[in-house]
Amino acid sequence: MKVAYAFRRAMYYPYDGPPFIFPASEARPGWLRQIAALGFDGIEVGLDAVGGEGTEQRARELRRELADAGVPCVAVRGGGSLAHPRLREASGKRLERTIRLASWLGAGVANTGLTTPPHDPHGPGAHNWGESTSQGSSRTATEAEYEATAAALRTAGDLAAGLGVDISIEVHQHSIVDNSWAALHLLDLVDRPNVGVNPDLGNIYWTYDEPEEATESAIVALAPRAKYWHCKNMLRLNIPQLRYSVMQRVPLPDGDIDYRFAISAMRAAGYDSYLAVEGVPSGDQLTADGKSLAYVRAILRELEAGTC
């Protein structure tokens, strides 16, 4: 199992732009050197990494830059709802760009979340996490939405297969794939060998005020269908009187999700692709995410030695 860096904060002096955006050229060499020095095997990027629509030439330039820095691109993220009538056309084009960019960058995975923006931004379930309801969730999805999504993913999967790319569907809040049942149901409808799941346990854990399912049972169910894997952790403070939970992002060893169990389950299922440390969104991300990487490496060494 290899370990990639899914950065969620790219602030690095002198770059002080949006945290999720690939840093500007003046800061990037030092930032990439730091990531390589920590020991990550590769990096995940978004569509913004090549700007706008992106071009094959720009992508290949970035591919060389990342490879020369020692952190090749291993996954590209981009997507959105493929069933919502207002979003599906744009989301389909975004997924196609994600697949093509993954191919140009030499990445093996196009990671997509089937998320929808809230239909009522000020209503219940509109926030990213911790409420008793979640807009756009599998709880309110129809079978027609799954079938329409599956049809679009079959087309995308065939395109990706021709380019040597796998598609991972990220388990994500505000999505019809927000738990293990929904993910497996959709994958069965898609029925393409190169279309699998990203079993992001953090997204299951924080969607609702009370987790919809145990992370241990979720990872056991999803591990055999995984193509890529986001790992993040948090501490959850439940306020039952308000039917609300507050979440605090922390490095992987410091949160409520047991990643020793999860990594063991993925390894037992034969997973040999990338575990992507989904970085912290604030503070000194390199120190915090380096702690997560060291924790993962230690568990993998113990598993290899049979002492875990």
C-alpha positions as CSV (number, residue, x, y, z in Angstrom):
1,M,0.0,0.0,0.0
2,K,1.4,3.4,-1.1
3,V,0.8,6.7,0.6
4,A,-0.2,9.8,-1.3
5,Y,-0.8,13.4,-0.2
6,A,-4.3,14.8,-0.7
7,F,-3.5,18.3,0.5
8,R,-6.4,20.4,1.8
9,R,-4.2,23.4,2.7
10,A,-1.5,24.7,0.3
11,M,-0.5,27.8,2.1
12,Y,3.3,28.1,1.8
13,Y,5.2,31.3,1.9
14,P,4.9,33.4,-0.2
15,Y,1.7,31.8,-1.5
16,D,-1.4,32.9,0.5
17,G,-4.2,32.2,-1.9
18,P,-7.2,29.8,-1.5
19,P,-6.1,26.9,0.6
20,F,-7.5,24.1,-1.7
21,I,-5.8,25.6,-4.8
22,F,-2.5,24.3,-6.2
23,P,0.0,26.9,-5.0
24,A,1.5,29.5,-7.3
25,S,4.7,28.9,-9.1
26,E,6.9,31.0,-6.8
27,A,6.0,28.9,-3.8
28,R,5.6,25.5,-5.4
29,P,9.2,24.2,-5.6
30,G,9.8,24.6,-1.9
31,W,6.3,23.2,-1.0
32,L,6.9,20.2,-3.2
33,R,10.3,19.6,-1.8
34,Q,8.8,19.6,1.7
35,I,6.2,17.0,0.7
36,A,8.8,14.8,-0.9
37,A,11.0,15.1,2.2
38,L,8.2,13.9,4.4
39,G,8.1,10.7,2.4
40,F,4.8,10.8,0.5
41,D,4.8,8.6,-2.6
42,G,2.8,11.0,-4.7
43,I,0.2,13.8,-4.7
44,E,-3.4,14.3,-5.6
45,V,-4.4,17.4,-7.5
46,G,-7.6,19.1,-8.7
47,L,-8.6,20.4,-12.1
48,D,-7.2,23.8,-11.0
49,A,-3.7,22.5,-11.2
50,V,-3.5,23.2,-14.9
51,G,-5.9,26.2,-14.9
52,G,-9.2,26.6,-16.6
53,E,-10.0,23.9,-19.1
54,G,-6.4,22.8,-19.0
55,T,-4.3,21.6,-22.0
56,E,-2.4,18.4,-22.6
57,Q,0.8,20.4,-23.1
58,R,0.4,22.2,-19.7
59,A,-0.5,18.9,-18.1
60,R,2.6,17.2,-19.4
61,E,4.7,20.1,-18.1
62,L,3.2,19.7,-14.7
63,R,3.7,16.0,-14.9
64,R,7.5,16.5,-15.4
65,E,7.6,19.1,-12.6
66,L,5.9,16.8,-10.1
67,A,8.0,13.8,-11.1
68,D,11.2,15.8,-10.9
69,A,10.2,16.9,-7.4
70,G,9.7,13.3,-6.3
71,V,5.9,13.5,-5.9
72,P,4.2,12.3,-9.1
73,C,0.5,12.8,-9.5
74,V,-1.4,9.7,-8.6
75,A,-5.0,11.0,-8.7
76,V,-7.0,13.9,-10.0
77,R,-10.3,15.0,-8.3
78,G,-13.3,16.5,-9.9
79,G,-17.0,15.8,-10.3
80,G,-20.5,16.5,-9.1
81,S,-24.0,15.1,-9.4
82,L,-24.6,13.1,-12.6
83,A,-28.4,12.9,-11.9
84,H,-29.5,16.4,-10.9
85,P,-31.1,18.0,-14.0
86,R,-29.5,21.3,-13.3
87,L,-26.0,19.9,-12.6
88,R,-25.5,16.7,-14.6
89,E,-24.3,18.3,-17.9
90,A,-21.6,20.4,-16.2
91,S,-20.7,17.6,-13.9
92,G,-20.4,15.1,-16.7
93,K,-18.0,17.5,-18.6
94,R,-16.0,18.0,-15.4
95,L,-15.7,14.3,-14.9
96,E,-14.5,13.9,-18.5
97,R,-11.9,16.6,-18.0
98,T,-10.8,14.8,-14.7
99,I,-10.3,11.5,-16.6
100,R,-8.4,13.1,-19.4
101,L,-6.2,15.1,-17.0
102,A,-5.5,12.0,-15.0
103,S,-4.3,10.3,-18.2
104,W,-2.1,13.2,-19.3
105,L,-0.6,13.5,-15.8
106,G,0.1,9.7,-15.7
107,A,-2.2,9.3,-12.7
108,G,-4.1,6.1,-12.4
109,V,-7.2,7.4,-10.7
110,A,-9.9,10.0,-11.4
111,N,-11.7,10.6,-8.1
112,T,-15.2,12.0,-8.2
113,G,-17.8,13.0,-5.6
114,L,-21.4,12.9,-6.7
115,T,-22.2,15.9,-4.6
116,T,-25.0,18.5,-5.0
117,P,-25.1,22.1,-3.5
118,P,-27.9,22.5,-0.9
119,H,-31.3,23.3,-2.5
120,D,-32.0,25.4,0.6
121,P,-28.7,27.0,1.8
122,H,-30.3,28.3,5.0
123,G,-32.4,25.2,5.7
124,P,-31.8,22.0,7.8
125,G,-29.1,19.8,6.5
126,A,-27.4,22.5,4.4
127,H,-24.1,22.5,6.3
128,N,-21.2,20.2,5.5
129,W,-21.6,18.1,8.6
130,G,-23.0,17.4,12.0
131,E,-26.8,17.9,11.5
132,S,-29.6,15.4,11.9
133,T,-30.5,15.7,8.2
134,S,-28.3,16.1,5.0
135,Q,-29.6,17.6,1.8
136,G,-28.9,15.6,-1.3
137,S,-28.4,12.4,0.7
138,S,-29.1,8.7,-0.1
139,R,-31.9,8.9,2.4
140,T,-33.9,11.0,0.0
141,A,-32.6,9.7,-3.3
142,T,-34.8,7.8,-5.8
143,E,-33.9,4.7,-7.7
144,A,-34.1,6.8,-10.9
145,E,-31.3,8.9,-9.6
146,Y,-29.1,5.9,-9.1
147,E,-29.9,4.5,-12.5
148,A,-29.2,7.9,-14.2
149,T,-25.9,8.2,-12.3
150,A,-25.0,4.6,-13.2
151,A,-25.6,5.2,-16.9
152,A,-23.4,8.3,-16.9
153,L,-20.7,6.4,-15.0
154,R,-20.7,3.5,-17.5
155,T,-20.0,6.0,-20.3
156,A,-17.3,7.6,-18.2
157,G,-15.9,4.3,-17.1
158,D,-15.5,3.2,-20.7
159,L,-13.7,6.4,-21.6
160,A,-11.4,6.0,-18.6
161,A,-10.7,2.3,-19.4
162,G,-9.5,3.3,-22.9
163,L,-7.1,5.8,-21.3
164,G,-5.8,3.4,-18.6
165,V,-7.6,5.2,-15.7
166,D,-9.7,4.0,-12.8
167,I,-12.7,5.9,-11.5
168,S,-13.2,6.1,-7.7
169,I,-16.5,7.3,-6.5
170,E,-16.0,9.1,-3.2
171,V,-18.3,8.3,-0.3
172,H,-19.3,11.9,0.4
173,Q,-21.9,14.0,2.3
174,H,-24.6,15.8,0.2
175,S,-24.4,12.9,-2.2
176,I,-26.5,9.8,-3.1
177,V,-23.3,7.8,-2.2
178,D,-22.9,8.7,1.5
179,N,-22.7,5.3,3.1
180,S,-21.6,1.8,2.3
181,W,-25.0,0.5,1.2
182,A,-25.4,3.3,-1.3
183,A,-21.9,2.9,-2.7
184,L,-22.3,-0.8,-3.3
185,H,-25.7,-0.4,-4.8
186,L,-24.4,2.1,-7.3
187,L,-21.3,0.1,-8.2
188,D,-23.5,-3.0,-8.9
189,L,-25.6,-0.9,-11.3
190,V,-22.5,0.5,-13.0
191,D,-20.9,-2.9,-13.4
192,R,-17.5,-1.7,-14.8
193,P,-14.3,-3.3,-13.5
194,N,-12.4,0.0,-13.5
195,V,-15.1,1.9,-11.5
196,G,-14.8,1.5,-7.8
197,V,-15.2,3.3,-4.5
198,N,-13.2,5.7,-2.4
199,P,-14.3,4.6,1.1
200,D,-13.7,7.9,2.9
201,L,-14.7,7.1,6.4
202,G,-14.4,10.7,7.6
203,N,-17.3,11.6,5.3
204,I,-19.4,8.9,6.7
205,Y,-18.5,9.8,10.3
206,W,-19.4,13.5,10.0
207,T,-22.4,13.6,7.7
208,Y,-24.9,13.4,10.5
209,D,-25.0,14.4,14.2
210,E,-25.0,10.6,15.0
211,P,-23.0,8.5,12.5
212,E,-25.2,6.6,10.1
213,E,-23.0,3.5,10.4
214,A,-19.9,2.3,12.2
215,T,-16.7,3.0,10.4
216,E,-15.5,-0.5,11.1
217,S,-18.4,-2.2,9.3
218,A,-18.3,0.4,6.5
219,I,-14.6,-0.3,5.7
220,V,-15.0,-4.0,5.8
221,A,-17.9,-3.8,3.3
222,L,-16.2,-1.3,1.0
223,A,-12.6,-2.5,1.0
224,P,-13.0,-5.2,-1.7
225,R,-14.4,-2.5,-4.2
226,A,-11.9,0.3,-3.4
227,K,-9.8,2.0,-6.1
228,Y,-8.5,4.9,-4.0
229,W,-8.8,5.9,-0.4
230,H,-9.0,9.3,1.4
231,C,-8.1,9.1,5.0
232,K,-8.9,12.0,7.5
233,N,-9.8,12.1,11.1
234,M,-11.7,14.2,13.5
235,L,-12.9,14.5,17.1
236,R,-16.7,14.7,17.4
237,L,-18.5,16.6,20.2
238,N,-22.2,15.7,20.2
239,I,-24.8,18.1,21.5
240,P,-27.9,15.9,21.8
241,Q,-30.2,18.7,22.9
242,L,-29.6,20.5,19.6
243,R,-29.3,17.3,17.5
244,Y,-26.0,18.6,16.3
245,S,-22.3,17.6,16.4
246,V,-19.2,19.8,16.2
247,M,-16.3,18.3,14.4
248,Q,-12.6,19.2,14.9
249,R,-10.1,18.0,12.3
250,V,-7.0,16.3,13.7
251,P,-4.1,14.2,12.4
252,L,-5.0,10.5,11.8
253,P,-3.7,9.1,15.1
254,D,-5.6,11.6,17.2
255,G,-9.2,11.3,16.2
256,D,-12.2,9.0,16.8
257,I,-11.8,6.8,13.7
258,D,-9.7,3.7,14.3
259,Y,-7.3,3.7,11.3
260,R,-5.4,0.7,12.6
261,F,-8.5,-1.3,12.1
262,A,-9.3,0.4,8.8
263,I,-5.8,-0.2,7.3
264,S,-5.8,-3.8,8.5
265,A,-9.2,-4.3,6.8
266,M,-8.0,-2.8,3.5
267,R,-4.8,-4.8,3.5
268,A,-6.8,-8.0,4.2
269,A,-9.0,-7.3,1.2
270,G,-5.9,-7.1,-1.0
271,Y,-6.0,-3.4,-1.5
272,D,-2.6,-2.3,-3.0
273,S,-3.3,1.2,-4.4
274,Y,-2.9,4.6,-2.6
275,L,-3.9,5.5,0.9
276,A,-4.3,9.3,0.5
277,V,-3.7,11.3,3.6
278,E,-6.4,14.0,3.4
279,G,-4.6,16.9,5.0
280,V,-5.7,19.3,7.7
281,P,-7.3,22.5,6.5
282,S,-5.7,25.0,8.9
283,G,-2.4,25.6,10.7
284,D,0.9,24.2,9.8
285,Q,-0.4,21.5,7.5
286,L,3.0,19.9,6.8
287,T,3.7,19.2,10.4
288,A,0.2,17.8,11.0
289,D,0.1,15.8,7.8
290,G,3.6,14.5,8.4
291,K,2.4,13.1,11.7
292,S,-0.4,11.3,9.9
293,L,2.0,9.9,7.4
294,A,4.4,8.6,10.1
295,Y,1.4,6.9,11.8
296,V,0.3,5.2,8.6
297,R,3.9,4.1,7.9
298,A,4.2,2.6,11.4
299,I,1.0,0.6,11.0
300,L,2.0,-0.7,7.6
301,R,5.4,-1.8,9.0
302,E,3.7,-3.6,11.8
303,L,1.3,-5.4,9.4
304,E,4.2,-6.4,7.2
305,A,6.0,-7.8,10.2
306,G,2.9,-9.5,11.5
307,T,3.0,-7.6,14.8
308,C,-0.1,-5.5,14.3
